Amino acid sequence: MSSVVERYQALEEHVAGGRQVVVTDILDVPVAALRQANEHDVAVLLLLGELCARMDHGKSAAPTLLATADKYVDTSFFYTGRILPRTRELIELLDRAVRERSLDLLMEVADHLSQGWAGYADSMFPSAFARIAGEAGLEGKPEPFSRVSFVLWHEGLEAAAENDPERALSLFADSLDRYRKYGYYADASWLHTDLVIAHLLAGHKEEAYAELEAQRDYVEKVLEAHPLVASGAGRSFAFHLGDVQSGNYSTFVESSVLRPTELTERDRELLMRYVRTSEFLISACRYGVHRDFDAALDTFSFGWGTYQQSPYPRMFRHLADRYLETPEKWNAHLTAYEQWHRMLRTYRIRVRPNVLIDTAATLHDRLGYAGLNTCASLVLLDTAVLHSRLHGRGESVDWITRYLRDLRPTLPEVLGAVADYLQAPRNTERRQLLSRYIGLRAGHLAPEFLSLDLGEEQLPQPNRLEVTLYGRLLSVEGITVHENAPQPLIDMLRVLGREFSQSFTDRSAVPFLSAAELSNRTNRTPAALAQTVRRFRSACQERFREVAEYSMVQDAVIQGRPGYRLNPQSIYRFTEYSTEAA
């Protein structure tokens, strides 16, 4: 036994009554094994180990497991700092729960432990907690330890995505009670927004507004009880913001400590982010305004890299179908964050200056309306850099100067970096200044900048195209080819895209599908498929001539005939986002 996962599995067997182990031996993990482990696997190993040590009225294994935690922090490249600090607090809380024979504290430990872990309810932890409770003379059944806030929230999301708001309301309310009880302030603010969504899905506008008022009241009381402090050296934020993936652990917003005692201005903004989302949602559904739907979507999802894979696009789609007069014209996948990413991709196909500037101005207006002013400014600075690279510095300077009044108070240091870059006379110096800009930019929630493509010697070759289906909208390298793609083309791309994605380790192995096989899998005749490909190629070439200084070869996306495949020599990624039920 060497790996962290194997050691965890041995503890699971121990809890299940199988082979018994010496817990301290399991928890004393060698450095070599820790280096290969992700942080969440280490955290659950340590916590399950402490529960095992406490069984049969045993002594705490805290000295051993804390030493293991220290070794991991000191030696592992995979340490994020988002999980183990709370694990240390949970070990102390578990010790207190055992000493005081407190069912409430055991429930709290279970609730904290489950955060971000979709597989918690199926693990051995509920059984382990139940055994500790039973040995203390308390109610010792696994079920109560399975119904934690994170599990209830996930079940509520599934119900809302299936357009079952009444069931979602009950689950969200139970989850919110736990989040508020255990001091998860940011999660609780988020759950209030989920309740607003569920009320609106049910057609309960007055109840949705009442929930917004409850959310405002809750956030106001949290802020009153936690006077704001200045962020700086030696003081962390109460809430982490940003995607983290560690094994089976995945979060976007989380508390950095249990029951935070101090909040910063950034923490306050995060709490208010969900209040603003609720406000925009209620306005959008009351008046049926696309702009407010966009603002709700952007305020809620901005910077969340895995939003598209979450249940929320389907939930927003249900709202649009219920409250918009023309719901087909609104796309729950085309967030401002995603549109910004698409704008950056168009650099690779030499987007024309008018198209780039129109896109940037639209994004700036959309983000500003949503109250995301820093991001709105950053879009303009990105555009100035791309425009100067593609079309010359003179026109880029003329354009960005119009926005100086807004940019100077919002992002003075980042603006200075762009100004230095645009003025630099030599290529070498400009590359260094561009690196400075990218470094400053990294401190904000923004799509990845295409820094590797911005060398001064030559423009990048457009041989790494992104092909994306956003529902029915088809995008190739950030350019909309079809707002409403024909169904035969969508069916064809789904099949070819699946084959392409399954060959991601070796693109040269992407198979050609015969016309007969593709016909069978799409329920289209070979002649119809050939016509679909011809029309698609023509639409791509025509669209790219309109918006970019790039002539797309006819088989850049779909290659071959009579067999077909997505061209592995020119396509980097194929993705489909859909609000249709799986």
C-alpha positions as CSV (number, residue, x, y, z in Angstrom):
1,M,0.0,0.0,0.0
2,S,1.6,3.3,-1.0
3,S,-0.8,5.8,-2.7
4,V,-3.1,8.1,-0.9
5,V,-6.1,6.6,-2.7
6,E,-5.1,3.1,-1.7
7,R,-4.8,4.2,1.9
8,Y,-8.2,5.8,1.8
9,Q,-9.7,2.6,0.4
10,A,-8.2,0.7,3.3
11,L,-9.9,3.1,5.7
12,E,-13.2,2.6,3.9
13,E,-12.9,-1.2,4.3
14,H,-12.1,-0.6,8.0
15,V,-15.3,1.5,8.5
16,A,-17.4,-1.2,6.6
17,G,-16.2,-3.8,9.1
18,G,-13.8,-5.6,6.8
19,R,-10.1,-5.8,7.2
20,Q,-9.0,-3.7,10.2
21,V,-5.9,-1.5,10.0
22,V,-3.6,0.4,12.3
23,V,-4.9,3.9,11.6
24,T,-1.7,5.8,12.4
25,D,0.2,3.6,10.0
26,I,-2.3,4.5,7.2
27,L,-2.1,8.2,8.0
28,D,1.7,8.4,8.1
29,V,2.0,8.9,4.3
30,P,5.5,9.0,2.7
31,V,6.5,12.2,0.9
32,A,6.8,10.3,-2.4
33,A,3.1,9.3,-2.2
34,L,2.0,12.8,-1.2
35,R,3.7,14.4,-4.1
36,Q,1.4,12.5,-6.5
37,A,-1.8,13.1,-4.6
38,N,-4.4,15.9,-5.1
39,E,-5.3,18.0,-2.1
40,H,-8.9,16.8,-1.7
41,D,-7.8,13.1,-1.6
42,V,-5.3,14.0,1.2
43,A,-8.0,15.9,3.1
44,V,-10.6,13.1,3.0
45,L,-7.9,10.6,3.9
46,L,-7.0,12.6,7.0
47,L,-10.6,13.2,8.1
48,L,-11.7,9.6,7.6
49,G,-8.5,8.5,9.4
50,E,-9.4,10.7,12.4
51,L,-13.0,9.2,12.5
52,C,-11.5,5.7,12.4
53,A,-9.1,6.5,15.2
54,R,-12.1,7.8,17.3
55,M,-14.1,4.6,16.8
56,D,-14.5,2.3,19.8
57,H,-13.7,5.3,22.0
58,G,-10.1,5.5,20.6
59,K,-7.7,8.4,20.9
60,S,-7.2,11.1,18.4
61,A,-4.6,10.6,15.6
62,A,-4.3,14.4,15.2
63,P,-0.5,14.5,15.7
64,T,0.1,12.0,12.9
65,L,-2.4,13.5,10.5
66,L,-1.3,17.1,11.1
67,A,2.3,16.1,10.4
68,T,1.2,14.5,7.2
69,A,-0.7,17.6,6.2
70,D,2.4,19.7,6.9
71,K,4.5,17.4,4.6
72,Y,1.9,17.8,1.9
73,V,1.9,21.5,2.1
74,D,5.7,21.7,2.0
75,T,6.3,19.2,-0.8
76,S,3.3,18.9,-3.2
77,F,2.9,20.8,-6.4
78,F,-0.8,20.1,-6.3
79,Y,-1.4,22.1,-3.1
80,T,-4.1,24.8,-3.8
81,G,-4.5,26.2,-0.3
82,R,-8.3,26.0,-0.7
83,I,-9.0,22.7,1.2
84,L,-6.4,21.7,3.8
85,P,-6.6,24.9,5.9
86,R,-10.3,24.1,6.5
87,T,-9.5,20.4,7.1
88,R,-7.3,21.5,10.1
89,E,-10.2,23.4,11.5
90,L,-12.5,20.4,11.0
91,I,-10.2,18.1,13.0
92,E,-10.4,20.5,15.9
93,L,-14.2,20.7,15.5
94,L,-14.4,16.9,15.4
95,D,-12.4,16.7,18.6
96,R,-14.8,19.1,20.3
97,A,-17.8,17.1,19.0
98,V,-16.5,13.8,20.5
99,R,-15.5,15.4,23.8
100,E,-18.9,17.1,24.2
101,R,-20.9,14.1,22.7
102,S,-22.6,16.6,20.5
103,L,-24.8,15.5,17.6
104,D,-25.1,19.1,16.3
105,L,-21.3,19.4,16.1
106,L,-20.9,16.1,14.3
107,M,-23.6,17.2,11.8
108,E,-21.7,20.4,11.3
109,V,-18.4,18.6,10.7
110,A,-20.2,16.4,8.1
111,D,-21.7,19.5,6.4
112,H,-18.4,21.3,6.2
113,L,-16.6,18.2,4.9
114,S,-19.2,17.7,2.0
115,Q,-18.6,21.1,0.4
116,G,-17.6,20.8,-3.2
117,W,-17.6,17.0,-3.2
118,A,-20.4,15.6,-5.3
119,G,-19.6,12.1,-4.2
120,Y,-19.9,12.7,-0.5
121,A,-23.2,11.0,0.0
122,D,-22.0,7.8,-1.6
123,S,-18.8,7.7,0.5
124,M,-18.2,5.9,3.8
125,F,-18.3,9.2,5.7
126,P,-22.1,9.1,6.7
127,S,-21.6,5.6,8.1
128,A,-18.4,6.7,9.9
129,F,-20.2,9.7,11.5
130,A,-23.2,7.5,12.4
131,R,-20.9,5.0,14.2
132,I,-19.2,7.8,16.2
133,A,-22.6,9.2,17.2
134,G,-23.9,5.7,18.2
135,E,-20.9,5.0,20.4
136,A,-21.5,8.4,22.1
137,G,-25.1,7.3,22.9
138,L,-26.6,9.6,20.2
139,E,-28.8,8.9,17.2
140,G,-26.5,6.8,15.1
141,K,-28.0,6.4,11.6
142,P,-26.2,7.4,8.3
143,E,-29.2,9.1,6.7
144,P,-29.0,12.4,8.6
145,F,-25.3,12.7,7.9
146,S,-26.0,12.3,4.2
147,R,-28.6,15.1,3.9
148,V,-26.0,17.9,4.1
149,S,-26.3,21.3,2.6
150,F,-24.2,20.6,-0.5
151,V,-26.2,17.4,-1.4
152,L,-29.5,19.1,-0.9
153,W,-28.4,22.0,-3.1
154,H,-27.3,19.6,-5.9
155,E,-30.7,17.8,-5.7
156,G,-32.4,21.2,-5.9
157,L,-30.4,22.2,-9.0
158,E,-31.4,18.9,-10.7
159,A,-35.1,19.6,-9.9
160,A,-34.9,23.2,-11.2
161,A,-33.1,22.1,-14.3
162,E,-35.9,19.6,-14.9
163,N,-38.4,22.5,-14.5
164,D,-39.8,21.1,-11.2
165,P,-39.7,24.3,-9.1
166,E,-41.9,23.1,-6.3
167,R,-39.5,20.3,-5.5
168,A,-36.5,22.6,-6.0
169,L,-38.0,25.1,-3.5
170,S,-38.1,22.6,-0.7
171,L,-34.6,21.4,-1.3
172,F,-33.1,24.9,-1.7
173,A,-34.8,26.0,1.5
174,D,-33.4,23.1,3.5
175,S,-30.0,23.7,2.1
176,L,-30.1,27.4,2.8
177,D,-31.1,26.7,6.5
178,R,-27.9,24.7,6.9
179,Y,-25.7,27.2,5.0
180,R,-26.9,30.0,7.3
181,K,-26.6,27.9,10.4
182,Y,-23.0,27.0,9.7
183,G,-21.8,30.5,8.7
184,Y,-21.4,29.9,4.9
185,Y,-22.3,33.5,4.1
186,A,-21.4,33.5,0.4
187,D,-23.1,30.2,-0.2
188,A,-26.2,31.4,1.6
189,S,-26.4,34.5,-0.5
190,W,-26.1,32.3,-3.6
191,L,-28.9,30.0,-2.3
192,H,-31.2,33.0,-1.9
193,T,-30.8,33.6,-5.6
194,D,-31.5,29.9,-6.3
195,L,-34.8,30.4,-4.4
196,V,-35.6,33.5,-6.4
197,I,-35.1,31.4,-9.6
198,A,-37.3,28.6,-8.3
199,H,-40.1,31.0,-7.3
200,L,-39.9,32.6,-10.8
201,L,-40.0,29.2,-12.5
202,A,-43.1,28.4,-10.5
203,G,-44.7,31.8,-11.6
204,H,-44.6,33.2,-8.1
205,K,-43.4,36.7,-8.7
206,E,-44.4,38.1,-5.3
207,E,-42.7,35.2,-3.5
208,A,-39.6,35.9,-5.6
209,Y,-39.6,39.5,-4.6
210,A,-40.1,38.5,-0.9
211,E,-37.1,36.2,-1.2
212,L,-35.0,39.1,-2.6
213,E,-35.9,41.2,0.4
214,A,-34.9,38.3,2.7
215,Q,-31.6,38.1,0.8
216,R,-31.0,41.8,1.2
217,D,-31.8,41.6,4.9
218,Y,-29.5,38.6,5.4
219,V,-26.5,40.2,3.6
220,E,-27.1,43.5,5.4
221,K,-27.0,41.7,8.8
222,V,-23.8,39.8,7.8
223,L,-22.1,43.0,6.9
224,E,-23.2,44.7,10.1
225,A,-21.9,41.9,12.1
226,H,-18.5,41.9,10.2
227,P,-17.1,45.4,9.8
228,L,-15.0,45.6,6.7
229,V,-11.2,45.4,7.1
230,A,-8.6,46.4,4.6
231,S,-7.1,43.5,2.6
232,G,-3.3,43.2,2.6
233,A,-0.3,41.3,3.6
234,G,-1.0,38.7,6.2
235,R,-4.8,38.9,5.8
236,S,-6.7,36.6,3.5
237,F,-10.2,37.0,2.0
238,A,-13.1,35.3,3.8
239,F,-14.3,33.8,0.5
240,H,-12.3,32.3,-2.3
241,L,-13.6,33.1,-5.8
242,G,-12.5,31.2,-8.9
243,D,-12.6,27.6,-10.3
244,V,-10.7,25.0,-8.3
245,Q,-10.6,21.3,-9.3
246,S,-8.9,18.8,-7.0
247,G,-9.8,15.2,-7.8
248,N,-13.5,14.9,-7.1
249,Y,-13.6,18.4,-5.5
250,S,-14.9,21.2,-7.6
251,T,-15.9,24.7,-6.5
252,F,-16.2,28.3,-7.7
253,V,-17.1,30.1,-4.5
254,E,-16.2,28.8,-1.0
255,S,-15.3,30.0,2.5
256,S,-11.6,30.1,3.2
257,V,-12.2,29.4,6.9
258,L,-15.0,28.1,9.0
259,R,-17.3,30.9,10.2
260,P,-15.2,33.9,9.0
261,T,-14.9,36.7,11.5
262,E,-13.6,39.4,9.1
263,L,-14.7,40.6,5.7
264,T,-12.9,42.7,3.1
265,E,-14.4,44.9,0.4
266,R,-14.0,42.1,-2.1
267,D,-15.9,39.8,0.2
268,R,-18.7,42.4,0.4
269,E,-18.8,42.6,-3.4
270,L,-19.2,38.8,-3.7
271,L,-22.1,38.8,-1.3
272,M,-23.8,41.6,-3.2
273,R,-23.1,39.9,-6.5
274,Y,-25.9,37.5,-5.9
275,V,-28.2,40.2,-4.6
276,R,-27.7,42.0,-7.9
277,T,-28.4,38.8,-9.8
278,S,-31.7,38.4,-8.0
279,E,-32.6,42.1,-8.8
280,F,-31.9,41.6,-12.5
281,L,-33.8,38.3,-12.6
282,I,-36.9,39.8,-11.1
283,S,-36.8,42.8,-13.4
284,A,-36.2,40.6,-16.4
285,C,-39.1,38.4,-15.6
286,R,-41.4,41.3,-14.7
287,Y,-40.8,43.2,-17.9
288,G,-39.5,40.5,-20.3
289,V,-36.3,42.5,-21.1
290,H,-33.4,40.7,-22.9
291,R,-31.0,43.2,-21.5
292,D,-31.9,42.3,-17.9
293,F,-31.7,38.6,-18.6
294,D,-28.2,39.2,-20.0
295,A,-27.2,41.2,-16.9
296,A,-28.5,38.5,-14.5
297,L,-26.7,35.9,-16.5
298,D,-23.4,37.9,-16.5
299,T,-23.5,39.0,-12.9
300,F,-24.2,35.4,-11.8
301,S,-21.8,33.5,-14.0
302,F,-18.9,35.8,-14.7
303,G,-15.6,34.1,-14.3
304,W,-17.1,30.7,-13.6
305,G,-15.3,28.5,-16.0
306,T,-17.6,25.5,-15.6
307,Y,-20.9,27.4,-15.7
308,Q,-21.7,25.8,-19.1
309,Q,-21.5,22.3,-17.7
310,S,-23.7,23.2,-14.7
311,P,-27.5,23.0,-14.5
312,Y,-27.8,26.7,-14.6
313,P,-28.0,27.2,-18.4
314,R,-31.1,24.9,-18.4
315,M,-32.6,26.9,-15.5
316,F,-32.1,30.2,-17.3
317,R,-33.5,28.7,-20.4
318,H,-36.7,27.7,-18.6
319,L,-37.0,31.3,-17.3
320,A,-36.5,32.8,-20.7
321,D,-39.1,30.4,-22.2
322,R,-41.6,31.5,-19.6
323,Y,-41.1,35.2,-19.5
324,L,-39.6,36.4,-22.9
325,E,-41.8,37.1,-25.9
326,T,-39.1,35.8,-28.2
327,P,-37.1,33.3,-26.1
328,E,-35.5,31.8,-29.2
329,K,-33.5,35.0,-29.7
330,W,-31.8,34.7,-26.2
331,N,-29.0,32.2,-25.6
332,A,-28.3,31.0,-22.1
333,H,-24.8,29.9,-23.1
334,L,-23.6,33.2,-24.6
335,T,-22.5,34.9,-21.4
336,A,-20.4,38.1,-21.6
337,Y,-17.4,35.9,-20.4
338,E,-17.9,33.5,-23.3
339,Q,-18.3,36.4,-25.8
340,W,-15.1,37.9,-24.5
341,H,-13.3,34.6,-25.1
342,R,-14.7,34.4,-28.6
343,M,-13.5,38.0,-29.3
344,L,-10.0,37.0,-28.2
345,R,-10.1,34.0,-30.5
346,T,-10.9,36.1,-33.6
347,Y,-7.4,37.6,-33.4
348,R,-6.1,34.4,-34.8
349,I,-8.1,34.8,-38.0
350,R,-7.2,38.5,-38.4
351,V,-10.6,39.9,-37.6
352,R,-11.3,43.2,-39.4
353,P,-11.0,46.4,-37.3
354,N,-14.6,47.4,-37.5
355,V,-15.8,44.0,-36.3
356,L,-13.3,43.9,-33.4
357,I,-14.2,47.4,-32.2
358,D,-18.0,46.7,-32.6
359,T,-17.6,43.5,-30.5
360,A,-15.6,45.3,-27.9
361,A,-18.0,48.2,-27.6
362,T,-21.0,45.8,-27.3
363,L,-19.2,43.9,-24.5
364,H,-18.2,47.0,-22.7
365,D,-21.8,48.2,-22.7
366,R,-23.1,44.8,-21.6
367,L,-20.6,44.4,-18.7
368,G,-21.1,48.0,-17.6
369,Y,-24.8,47.6,-17.4
370,A,-24.3,44.5,-15.2
371,G,-22.1,46.5,-12.9
372,L,-18.9,44.6,-13.8
373,N,-17.0,47.9,-14.5
374,T,-13.5,46.6,-14.0
375,C,-14.1,43.8,-16.5
376,A,-15.7,46.3,-18.9
377,S,-12.5,48.4,-18.8
378,L,-10.3,45.3,-19.3
379,V,-12.2,44.4,-22.5
380,L,-11.2,47.8,-23.9
381,L,-7.6,47.3,-23.0
382,D,-7.5,43.8,-24.5
383,T,-9.0,45.3,-27.7
384,A,-6.4,48.0,-27.9
385,V,-3.6,45.4,-27.7
386,L,-5.2,43.2,-30.3
387,H,-6.1,46.1,-32.6
388,S,-2.5,47.5,-32.5
389,R,-1.1,44.1,-33.4
390,L,-3.5,43.5,-36.3
391,H,-4.0,47.0,-37.7
392,G,-1.3,49.3,-36.4
393,R,-0.7,51.4,-33.3
394,G,-2.0,54.7,-34.6
395,E,-5.6,53.8,-35.0
396,S,-5.5,51.8,-31.8
397,V,-4.4,54.8,-29.8
398,D,-7.0,57.0,-31.4
399,W,-9.7,54.6,-30.5
400,I,-8.7,53.8,-26.9
401,T,-8.2,57.5,-26.1
402,R,-12.0,58.0,-26.2
403,Y,-12.3,55.8,-23.0
404,L,-9.5,57.4,-20.9
405,R,-11.9,59.1,-18.5
406,D,-13.4,55.7,-17.6
407,L,-10.2,53.7,-17.6
408,R,-8.0,55.9,-15.4
409,P,-9.9,55.6,-12.2
410,T,-10.8,52.0,-12.8
411,L,-7.5,50.3,-13.9
412,P,-4.7,52.9,-13.7
413,E,-1.8,50.5,-13.4
414,V,-3.1,48.2,-16.2
415,L,-3.8,51.2,-18.4
416,G,-0.3,52.4,-17.9
417,A,1.1,49.0,-19.0
418,V,-0.9,49.1,-22.2
419,A,0.2,52.7,-22.8
420,D,3.8,51.7,-22.4
421,Y,3.3,48.8,-24.8
422,L,1.7,50.9,-27.5
423,Q,4.6,53.5,-27.3
424,A,7.5,51.0,-27.2
425,P,9.8,51.4,-30.2
426,R,11.4,48.0,-30.4
427,N,10.0,44.5,-30.7
428,T,12.0,43.1,-27.8
429,E,10.9,45.8,-25.4
430,R,7.3,45.5,-26.6
431,R,7.3,41.8,-25.8
432,Q,8.5,42.5,-22.3
433,L,5.8,45.2,-21.7
434,L,3.2,42.9,-23.1
435,S,4.2,40.3,-20.5
436,R,3.8,42.9,-17.8
437,Y,0.3,43.7,-19.0
438,I,-0.6,40.0,-19.0
439,G,0.7,39.6,-15.5
440,L,-1.4,42.5,-14.2
441,R,-4.4,41.2,-16.1
442,A,-4.1,37.8,-14.4
443,G,-5.3,39.5,-11.2
444,H,-8.8,39.8,-12.6
445,L,-11.5,37.3,-13.6
446,A,-11.1,37.3,-17.3
447,P,-10.7,34.7,-20.1
448,E,-7.2,33.5,-20.9
449,F,-5.3,36.0,-23.0
450,L,-3.7,34.5,-26.1
451,S,-0.2,35.6,-25.0
452,L,1.7,32.8,-26.9
453,D,0.2,34.1,-30.2
454,L,1.3,37.7,-29.7
455,G,4.9,37.6,-30.9
456,E,6.0,40.6,-32.9
457,E,7.6,38.8,-35.8
458,Q,4.5,37.2,-37.5
459,L,0.8,36.7,-37.0
460,P,-0.3,33.3,-35.8
461,Q,-1.3,30.7,-38.3
462,P,-5.1,29.9,-37.9
463,N,-4.5,26.2,-37.6
464,R,-6.0,25.7,-34.1
465,L,-9.7,26.5,-34.7
466,E,-12.4,26.2,-32.0
467,V,-15.7,24.9,-33.3
468,T,-18.5,25.4,-30.8
469,L,-22.3,24.8,-30.8
470,Y,-24.0,27.1,-28.4
471,G,-27.4,25.5,-28.6
472,R,-28.3,26.2,-32.3
473,L,-25.7,28.9,-32.7
474,L,-22.6,27.6,-34.6
475,S,-19.3,29.4,-33.9
476,V,-16.0,28.8,-35.7
477,E,-13.0,30.5,-34.1
478,G,-15.3,33.1,-32.4
479,I,-17.2,33.9,-35.6
480,T,-20.9,33.2,-35.8
481,V,-21.4,31.1,-38.9
482,H,-25.1,30.3,-38.2
483,E,-27.4,32.0,-35.6
484,N,-29.8,29.1,-36.1
485,A,-27.9,26.2,-37.6
486,P,-29.8,23.8,-39.8
487,Q,-30.7,20.6,-37.9
488,P,-28.9,18.3,-40.4
489,L,-25.7,20.2,-39.8
490,I,-26.1,20.0,-36.0
491,D,-26.7,16.3,-36.2
492,M,-23.7,15.8,-38.4
493,L,-21.4,17.9,-36.2
494,R,-22.5,16.1,-33.1
495,V,-21.5,12.7,-34.5
496,L,-18.2,13.9,-36.0
497,G,-17.5,16.0,-32.9
498,R,-17.9,12.9,-30.7
499,E,-15.4,10.9,-32.8
500,F,-13.0,13.9,-32.8
501,S,-13.1,14.3,-29.0
502,Q,-12.6,10.6,-28.4
503,S,-9.3,10.8,-30.3
504,F,-7.9,13.8,-28.3
505,T,-4.7,12.0,-27.4
506,D,-3.8,11.3,-31.1
507,R,-5.5,13.7,-33.5
508,S,-4.1,11.8,-36.5
509,A,-6.2,8.9,-35.4
510,V,-9.5,10.7,-35.9
511,P,-11.4,8.3,-38.2
512,F,-13.2,9.1,-41.4
513,L,-16.9,7.9,-41.1
514,S,-18.2,6.5,-44.3
515,A,-21.2,8.2,-45.9
516,A,-23.3,5.0,-45.1
517,E,-22.3,5.0,-41.4
518,L,-22.8,8.8,-41.0
519,S,-26.2,8.4,-42.7
520,N,-27.2,5.7,-40.3
521,R,-26.1,7.7,-37.2
522,T,-27.8,10.9,-38.3
523,N,-30.8,9.5,-40.1
524,R,-30.0,11.5,-43.2
525,T,-29.4,10.2,-46.7
526,P,-25.9,10.3,-48.2
527,A,-27.1,12.9,-50.7
528,A,-28.5,15.1,-48.0
529,L,-25.2,14.9,-46.0
530,A,-23.2,15.9,-49.1
531,Q,-25.5,18.9,-49.7
532,T,-25.3,19.8,-46.0
533,V,-21.5,19.8,-46.2
534,R,-21.4,21.9,-49.4
535,R,-23.8,24.5,-47.9
536,F,-21.8,24.6,-44.6
537,R,-18.5,25.1,-46.4
538,S,-20.0,27.9,-48.5
539,A,-21.4,29.6,-45.4
540,C,-18.1,29.5,-43.6
541,Q,-16.1,30.9,-46.5
542,E,-18.6,33.7,-47.1
543,R,-18.8,34.6,-43.4
544,F,-15.1,34.7,-43.0
545,R,-14.6,36.9,-46.1
546,E,-17.0,39.4,-44.5
547,V,-15.4,39.7,-41.1
548,A,-11.8,38.6,-41.3
549,E,-8.7,38.9,-43.5
550,Y,-8.5,35.2,-43.8
551,S,-9.5,32.9,-46.6
552,M,-10.8,29.6,-45.1
553,V,-10.0,26.5,-47.2
554,Q,-13.2,24.5,-47.9
555,D,-12.2,21.5,-45.8
556,A,-10.8,23.4,-42.8
557,V,-13.7,22.1,-40.6
558,I,-15.3,19.1,-42.3
559,Q,-12.9,17.1,-44.3
560,G,-13.4,14.5,-46.9
561,R,-16.0,13.0,-49.1
562,P,-17.4,10.3,-49.4
563,G,-16.0,9.7,-45.9
564,Y,-16.2,12.6,-43.3
565,R,-14.4,13.8,-40.2
566,L,-13.5,17.0,-38.4
567,N,-10.2,18.1,-39.8
568,P,-7.5,17.3,-37.2
569,Q,-4.9,19.4,-39.0
570,S,-6.9,22.7,-38.4
571,I,-9.3,22.1,-35.5
572,Y,-8.1,22.4,-31.9
573,R,-11.3,21.8,-30.1
574,F,-15.0,20.9,-30.7
575,T,-17.5,21.7,-28.0
576,E,-21.3,21.5,-27.8
577,Y,-23.3,23.3,-25.1
578,S,-27.0,22.4,-25.0
579,T,-29.9,23.1,-22.7
580,E,-31.7,20.1,-24.0
581,A,-32.2,17.3,-21.4
582,A,-29.6,14.6,-21.7
